[in-house]
Amino acid sequence: MCSTSVSMVSDIVDMNRSPSERQKDLTAHRWYSMEVWAVGQRMKAER
């Protein structure tokens, strides 16, 4: 329940922002996801 309201709020915030800013956010999020994934892989390999 809480997560849906949060996503709705973030959608509203996104609408108020320019497409270029949104694109920057997407790129940053993609890089962050890749970093997290790489760290997870490394931890798995070390185990």
Buried (B, 14 or more C-beta within 10 A) or exposed (E): EEEEEEEEEEEEEEEEEEEEEEEEEEEEEEEEEEEEEEEEEEEEEEE
